[in-house]
Amino acid sequence: MEIKENIKKIRQAKGMTQEQFAEVLHLDPSVISKMESGERKIYADDLIKFAELIGEDVTYFYTYPKRYVDSELVNAPERISVTFEVSPDKRDILLKLVTGQDPNNLRISQET
């Protein structure tokens, strides 16, 4: 599922209309409509604002309806590992959002 579809589903699950979502974010409702329909690009800053509004981490838009759990936040005996797949074009964006670093400078292990 694409991020634009996840934004719409998450917004609807929170019981918010496009107009309510836009008002809280100080945006024109047409901006939300265009993002959800794919007529406008969705930038990292947009996702950060959306995440803050709904009280979620940015990764939620990539993994919805599943949740990402940071293993550093879970006590050792209760540790879990979560794996999810993203399309190659979204990988670098997600890595930059999660780590705050340039994905080209990260060491990443990939299963084959």
VOGU-3710 file (C-alpha; in Angstrom, 3 decimals, decimal comma):
1> meikenikki> 0,000/0,000/0,000  1,241/3,495/-0,792  1,813/6,216/1,762  -0,962/8,367/0,294  -3,435/5,538/0,905  -2,107/5,005/4,427  -2,489/8,702/5,251  -6,108/8,586/4,163  -6,868/5,384/6,076  -5,135/6,611/9,228
11> rqakgmtqeq> -6,920/9,976/9,039  -10,262/8,219/8,614  -9,480/5,776/11,450  -8,863/8,790/13,696  -12,317/10,084/12,696  -11,001/13,192/10,976  -12,269/14,747/7,764  -9,839/16,273/5,288  -11,072/19,690/6,414  -10,400/18,961/10,107
21> faevlhldps> -6,997/17,490/9,317  -6,090/20,522/7,200  -7,341/23,017/9,804  -5,218/21,557/12,596  -2,175/21,497/10,295  -2,838/25,039/9,032  -3,184/23,825/5,456  -5,794/24,339/2,784  -8,094/21,286/2,581  -7,231/20,961/-1,111
31> viskmesger> -3,624/20,160/-0,099  -4,768/17,121/1,906  -7,044/16,046/-0,933  -4,207/16,309/-3,462  -1,802/14,373/-1,215  -4,278/11,561/-0,709  -5,078/11,358/-4,418  -1,428/11,477/-5,496  -1,720/14,852/-7,242  0,798/16,409/-4,828
41> kiyaddlikf> 4,041/14,980/-3,500  4,207/14,154/0,176  7,373/15,507/1,739  9,163/14,381/4,902  8,069/17,604/6,636  4,443/16,737/5,855  4,823/13,290/7,388  6,466/14,718/10,496  3,554/17,136/10,999  0,994/14,376/10,413
51> aeligedvty> 2,760/12,048/12,850  2,873/14,708/15,562  -0,821/15,431/15,060  -1,931/11,833/15,469  0,644/10,918/18,125  2,450/8,327/16,043  5,952/7,803/14,701  6,615/8,660/11,050  7,289/4,996/10,308  3,603/4,311/10,968
61> fytypkryvd> 2,732/5,769/7,550  5,023/3,212/5,916  4,010/0,196/7,959  0,274/0,796/8,493  -1,687/-1,176/9,587  1,279/-2,934/11,226  3,419/-1,171/13,819  7,160/-0,678/14,024  8,656/-1,282/17,471  12,083/0,148/18,292
71> selvnaperi> 14,050/-2,667/19,924  15,959/-0,102/22,030  12,729/0,808/23,816  11,889/-2,759/24,799  13,573/-4,434/27,801  15,936/-7,252/26,837  13,759/-10,167/28,049  10,804/-8,727/26,187  12,650/-7,828/23,002  10,996/-8,530/19,714
81> svtfevspdk> 12,055/-8,099/16,144  9,763/-6,639/13,523  10,443/-6,897/9,834  8,541/-5,105/7,124  8,999/-4,570/3,438  9,022/-1,262/1,620  9,446/-0,605/-2,045  12,983/0,318/-3,122  11,954/3,902/-3,895  10,674/4,378/-0,320
91> rdillklvtg> 13,636/2,647/1,383  16,004/5,628/1,401  13,286/8,023/2,551  12,347/5,721/5,404  15,961/5,163/6,463  16,607/8,906/6,532  13,473/9,540/8,611  14,231/6,743/11,081  17,968/7,300/11,497  18,299/10,983/10,666
101> qdpnnlrisq> 21,305/10,086/8,531  22,068/9,861/4,850  21,180/6,278/3,807  24,288/6,130/1,636  26,439/6,377/4,787  24,695/3,557/6,660  25,750/-0,057/6,871  22,671/-2,103/6,169  22,406/-5,857/6,276  20,028/-7,249/3,718
111> et> 18,669/-10,741/3,630  19,002/-12,545/0,351
//
